[in-house]
Amino acid sequence: MRTYLIILGQIEGSDSDQKFADFVNRNKFDYWRYTTFNWILLTPDTVSTNFLIAEVTKAYGPVFSCVLEISINDIGGIFPISEKEKIELKGWSPFMWFNQIKAPDFVPRWIKEENS
């Protein structure tokens, strides 16, 4: 499995963002996205950086974009929430995804959905 960070400089219209989201879902990649201009994707080993650059360009056009293969060894951050949100979210945080994908029993989406 490979992990990629995609950084976008801008997004020209909501349809371009939807095109890339459709690509991610069609390929059953796991992803984390908390801000508009970033995607973190989990892909099979067969997916290359150049392939993702081509797909980002198809979806978003000739805007600044960067595709980095990364290794997530540790994660930390600040997630400010209100007291009401603390009750509603019950311990959930946007950083939980990173711990889930590091778990030894984690099964990527493309395998889970292939077997269901």
N, C-alpha and C positions, 0 to 999 in steps of 0.2 A: 504494500500500500504506500502511496506517496501523498505528501501534504504540500499544498501550494497556497501561497499568499498572493492574491491579485489585488493590486492597487490601481485605482482609476483616478485620473485627474479631474474629470468631469463626466457628466452623463447628459447626452443630447436627447431629451425626451424620454417619457416613461416606457415607450414601446421598445427601446433598445435594452433597457434593464429587464423587461419581460422576456425578450429574446434570449438573453443569457440565462435567466432563471429557467426558461423552458429547456435549454440545452442541458443545464445541470440536472434537472428532474428527469429528462429523457434518458440520460446516462446513469441515473440512480446514484449520483455522487452524494456523499454526506457533505454537509457544508455548515459553516458558522458565519453569520453575517449580523453584525450589530450596528454598523455604520453604513451609510449609503455608498461610500467610495471604496469599500473593501469586501472581499470574499476570502474565506479560507475553505479550501476544498480538500476532501479526501478522495483519492482516485485509485483505481487499480494501477499496478506497476507499469502497465502497458501504455499509460497516458503520458505523453511527453510535454515538456515546456512549450515546444514549438506548436504542438497541436492546440494547446490552450491559448497561446498568443493568437493563432489563426481564428479561434472561436470568439475570443474577446473582440478582435477586430471586426469580425462579421456582425457581432451584436452591437458594439458601441461605436464603430467607425474609427477614423484616424485621430482619436484623442490620446492624450498621454495615458499609457497603461504599462504596468510592470507585472510580470509573472515570476515569482520566486519559489523555488522548491525549498521548503524549510523543514526543520526538525523541532518539534515542540518538546523541550526537555523539562520545562517548568512554566508555570503560568501564575500570574498575580494581577491584581488590578483593584480599582475602586468602582463600586457600583452604588452610588448614592440613591437611596429610596426613602420614601415617606413611611411613617408608622403604619398608615393604612395599607401601603404596598407590602410591607413586611408581613402583615397578617394574610393578605391575599396570596402572596407568592410562597409563603411557608418554607422559607429556606432556599428557594430556587434562586439561581444567579445565572447570568449569561456565561459565566466561566465554567459551569458544570460540564458543558459539552467536552471541554478539553480533558477533564478527568475521565469522562466516559470513554473517549477514544483511546486512552492509554490503558484501560483495563484489559487484563489478559483474556477475558471472555468476550471482548467487543467483536461484533460481527458487522462488517460494513454493509451499507444499504444495498449495494448492487448484488451482494451475495444473499442477504435476507430476502429481498424481493424476487430473486431468481428461484429460490426454493419455496416460495409461497404460492 
